[in-house]
Every structure is written in structure tokens, then in C-alpha cells.
Amino acid sequence: MQDQEQAAKPAAETANAAPEVMPSLEELLKKAELDAQEHHDAWLRAKADAENIRKRAQADIASAHKYAIENLSTALLPVKDSLEAALATNNATLENLKSGVELTLKQLNSVFEKFKIVEINPVGQKFDPHQHQAINATESDAEPNTVLQVFQKGYLLNERVVRPAMVSVAKAKSA
């Protein structure tokens, strides 16, 4: 019987304790509206931040495109200066002009090397349609699809074709 009395005591104490006050519907609605307003404000700020980031990225890309060749331009200026100096000489001999042009070509080659611009000169190599443009095919004793002659050298920039080499390709002799 004592067990029943002890079991009944906690139940009675719970009933006598102050009941939890349930907030009114108006208070719940106000709280929900405040939460909704906070979320809306946070969303607007996030949206504005995303738009600012997008605009900044566009400006950075535009600037990068505009000034991408600045380093190359700076490296090419001495080459132009050398060419202008050669033309400004009044009594240059053919030998002097030739040596000046050779030095200027060395300057240009060093600029190409610095910026990883590589010459494609495929004489004797197999024709590669990714790097070469065949202008004609000539009957030859050479293996078919071998480059016989280069009309215009091609160039790679960081291993990407900037200009394909214009070439003449060997074809088998007609029987």
C-alpha cells in the first residue's frame, strides 16, 4: 500500500505544480513575423553580397583582359627600339644592317623564350593536323604524309597552337 501512496505522490505533485504557460497565438505570430523579417533581411544582404562579388569579378576579368599583354608589350619595346635605330642610321652598310637585324632577331627570340612562344618548323616530320595546315600535297619518294616544305612557320604559346605551320605534304607517286 505504501508503494501506491508513493506512486500517487509524484502524480499529485505534478498536478499541483504550476502549469506551463502556453504563449498566446498573437505572441507566436509576432515571433514568427520577427523571425521571417530577420530571414528576409539576411537573404537581402546575401543577395547584395553575391551581386557585389559578381560585379567585382567581372571588373577583375575585364581588367585582366585589358592588361593581359602588358608584360609582353614591355618586353617587345626594346625590339621596336632596335628596329627604329636601324632605320634611323643614314649611312649603314649592308653588313651593318644585317648584323643589326640579327641582333634584333636575337632580342625577339629571347622575348619568345621568356613568354613560352615556341616555333613550329616541322620539315621531315609526320603531318599533324593539330599543328600544321597542308597547303598542297606533292608526289615524292618520301613517306606519305611527311612534311616536305614549310611555307610559313607556326607558333605555340604554352603548348597551344597560336598559328599552325603552313606546309607541303608528301604523297605517294602515281603508278
Secondary structure, DSSP 8 states (H G I E B T S, - for coil): -HHHHHHHHHHHHHHHS-------HHHHHHHHHHHHHHHHHHHHHHHHHHHHHHHHHHHHHHHHHHHTTHHHHHHHHHHHHHHHHHHH-SS--HHHHHHHHHHHHHHHHHHHHHTTEEEE--TTSB--TTTEEEEEEEE-SS-TTBEEEEEE-EEEETTEEEE-EEEEEEE----
